[in-house]
Amino acid sequence: MSLGHLTTPERSGLEGSVVAVAPQLLNAVLVVGDRSGRIVEVEAYGAAEDPASHAHRRRTARNASMFGPPGTLYVYRSYGLHWCANVVCGPEGEAAAVLVRAVAPLTGLDGMRRDRPRARRDRDLADGPGKLCAALGVTGADDGSDLLDVDARVRLVRDGVAPPDRPVVTTRVGISRGVDLPWRFCVPAHVGSAR
């Protein structure tokens, strides 16, 4: 499969309330070299007001990219095992980011299958935040990248598929604080696909 006409989102469209920006990222495409995937599930993480956010207490070396301009890629290691990718969406200096929880693979599936040999089906290649980073090849070396730079290794693009009019909205998963906030958004056809 090849991608159609690609456009880069406007930076201003990524700046705003993390809860407003998160569902707008659905159906956007993450491109890493010849691999790509359509974003089908995301979770919003605010700053001081969000006890589940990495920036809840203060700025650190680990979360510094969260304080960057909208469109910055924030990559962190989860449980010391898996890389996780986030799109920064707050105004510069105010940490807020959207965790990309799942993508539907589009291109570069041979490489994804090689890097995710335990995935039984193609839809399982990137159905979780750590899995998608492994499938796309996103690592800590990509932290702080500008996703809107046309020459960046990791890019956020649009291919003409709009966000869903009515995304599925649920509480976030895999956290112990802020569990009651309905800040998880999914493309309806992919609900329950990510773990």
LINLINPE-V749085 format. One record per pair of residues at least 4 apart in sequence whose C-alpha atoms are under 7 Angstrom apart, sorted by the first residue. I is the first residue (numbers start at 1). J is the second residue. D is the distance in Angstrom with one decimal. If there is no record, write none. Layout:
BEGIN
I;J;D  I;J;D
END
This chain:
BEGIN
1;106;6.5  1;107;5.9  2;107;6.5  4;159;5.9  5;159;5.6  6;157;6.1  6;158;5.5  6;159;4.7  7;157;5.6  7;158;5.2  7;159;6.5  8;148;6.1  8;156;6.7  8;157;4.8  8;158;6.2  9;13;7.0  9;157;6.3  9;158;6.8  11;15;6.8  11;70;6.1  11;71;6.3  14;21;6.0  14;70;5.6  14;71;6.5  14;89;5.1  15;70;5.5  15;89;4.9  15;90;5.3  15;91;5.9  16;20;6.9  16;21;6.4  16;89;6.4  16;90;5.7  16;91;7.0  17;21;6.2  17;90;6.9  18;22;5.9  18;44;5.8  18;45;6.8  18;46;6.3  18;89;6.3  18;90;6.7  18;96;6.2  18;97;6.6  18;98;7.0  19;44;5.9  19;183;6.4  21;25;6.7  22;42;6.5  22;43;6.8  22;44;5.9  22;98;5.9  23;167;7.0  23;185;5.8  24;163;5.6  25;39;7.0  25;163;6.8  26;39;5.2  26;40;5.5  26;41;6.7  26;163;5.1  26;187;6.6  27;38;5.4  27;39;5.0  27;40;6.0  27;161;6.1  27;162;6.2  27;163;5.3  28;38;5.7  28;39;5.6  28;156;6.9  28;157;6.0  28;158;5.1  29;36;6.6  29;37;5.5  29;38;4.4  29;39;5.9  29;156;5.8  29;157;5.2  29;158;5.9  30;36;5.5  30;37;5.5  30;38;6.5  30;154;7.0  30;155;5.7  30;156;4.9  30;157;6.5  31;35;5.9  31;36;4.3  31;37;6.8  31;154;5.7  31;155;5.1  31;156;6.4  32;36;6.1  32;136;6.1  32;153;5.7  32;154;4.7  32;155;6.6  33;153;6.3  34;107;6.6  34;108;5.4  35;107;5.0  35;108;4.2  35;136;5.9  36;105;6.2  36;106;5.4  36;107;5.1  36;108;6.7  36;136;6.7  37;103;5.0  37;104;5.1  37;105;4.2  37;106;5.0  38;103;5.0  38;104;5.0  38;105;6.5  38;106;6.8  39;102;6.1  39;103;4.3  39;104;6.5  40;102;5.7  40;103;5.2  40;104;6.6  40;186;5.6  40;187;5.1  40;190;6.4  41;100;6.4  41;101;5.2  41;102;5.0  41;103;7.0  41;185;5.7  41;186;4.3  41;187;6.4  42;98;6.4  42;99;5.5  42;100;4.7  42;101;5.0  42;184;5.8  42;185;5.4  42;186;6.5  43;98;5.5  43;99;5.1  43;100;6.8  43;101;6.9  43;172;6.4  43;183;5.6  43;184;4.3  43;185;6.2  44;97;6.3  44;98;4.5  44;99;6.4  44;183;5.3  44;184;6.5  45;50;6.7  45;53;5.3  45;96;5.8  45;97;5.4  45;98;6.0  46;50;5.2  46;53;5.9  46;95;6.7  46;96;4.5  46;97;6.6  47;53;5.9  47;55;5.2  47;56;5.0  47;95;5.2  47;96;5.6  48;55;6.7  48;56;4.4  48;57;6.5  49;56;6.9  50;56;6.1  50;178;6.6  51;56;5.6  51;177;5.8  51;178;5.7  52;175;6.9  52;177;5.2  52;178;5.6  54;63;6.4  55;59;6.0  55;63;6.4  55;95;6.2  59;63;6.2  59;64;6.0  60;64;5.7  65;72;6.9  65;74;5.3  65;143;7.0  65;144;5.3  66;74;6.0  66;88;5.7  66;95;4.8  66;96;6.1  66;97;6.3  67;92;5.7  67;93;4.6  67;94;5.4  67;95;4.4  68;72;6.2  68;92;4.9  68;93;6.2  69;88;7.0  69;91;6.1  69;92;4.3  70;88;5.1  70;89;4.4  70;90;5.9  70;91;6.4  70;92;6.8  71;87;5.9  71;88;5.5  71;89;6.4  71;146;6.0  71;147;5.4  71;148;6.1  72;87;6.0  72;88;5.2  72;144;5.7  72;145;5.7  72;146;4.7  72;147;5.8  73;85;6.8  73;86;5.8  73;87;5.2  73;88;6.2  73;143;5.7  73;144;5.2  73;145;5.2  73;146;6.2  73;147;6.1  74;85;5.9  74;86;5.0  74;87;6.3  74;88;6.6  74;143;5.1  74;144;5.8  75;83;6.5  75;84;5.5  75;85;4.7  75;86;6.2  75;140;5.7  75;142;6.9  75;143;4.7  76;83;5.6  76;84;5.5  76;85;7.0  76;140;6.4  77;81;6.4  77;82;5.4  77;83;4.5  77;84;6.3  78;82;5.2  78;83;6.1  78;84;6.7  82;130;4.9  83;130;5.4  83;133;6.0  83;139;6.0  83;140;6.9  84;129;5.4  84;130;5.4  84;133;6.3  85;99;6.0  85;100;5.9  85;133;6.9  86;97;5.9  86;98;5.1  86;99;4.3  86;100;5.7  87;97;5.4  87;98;5.1  87;99;6.6  88;96;5.9  88;97;4.1  88;98;6.4  89;96;5.7  89;97;5.4  90;94;5.7  90;95;5.9  90;96;4.8  90;97;6.9  100;129;6.2  101;128;5.2  101;129;4.3  101;194;6.7  102;126;5.8  102;127;4.7  102;128;5.0  102;129;5.9  102;132;6.3  102;194;5.8  103;126;5.6  103;127;6.4  103;132;6.6  104;123;6.5  104;126;6.7  105;109;6.9  105;126;6.9  108;112;6.4  109;113;6.0  110;114;6.2  111;115;6.2  112;116;5.9  112;125;6.8  112;135;4.5  112;136;6.5  113;117;5.5  115;134;6.5  115;135;6.0  116;125;6.3  116;134;6.9  116;135;6.1  119;124;5.5  119;125;5.5  120;124;6.7  121;125;7.0  123;127;6.9  125;131;6.5  125;132;6.9  125;135;6.2  126;131;4.8  126;132;3.9  126;135;6.0  127;131;6.3  127;132;6.5  127;193;5.9  127;194;4.3  127;195;6.5  128;132;6.0  128;194;4.7  128;195;5.1  129;133;6.5  130;134;6.3  131;135;6.0  132;136;5.9  133;137;5.5  133;138;4.7  133;139;6.9  134;138;6.5  138;142;6.5  146;152;6.7  147;152;6.7  147;154;6.0  147;155;4.4  147;156;5.3  148;155;6.0  148;156;6.1  149;155;7.0  164;187;6.4  167;185;6.1  167;186;5.5  167;187;5.4  167;188;5.9  168;185;5.6  168;186;5.0  168;187;6.4  168;188;5.7  169;182;6.3  169;183;6.9  169;184;5.7  169;185;4.8  169;186;6.7  170;182;4.9  170;183;6.5  170;184;5.2  170;185;6.6  171;179;6.4  171;180;5.9  171;181;5.4  171;182;4.0  171;183;5.7  171;184;5.5  172;179;6.1  172;181;6.9  172;182;6.6  172;183;5.9  172;184;5.1  175;179;6.5  186;190;6.7  186;191;6.0  187;191;6.6
END
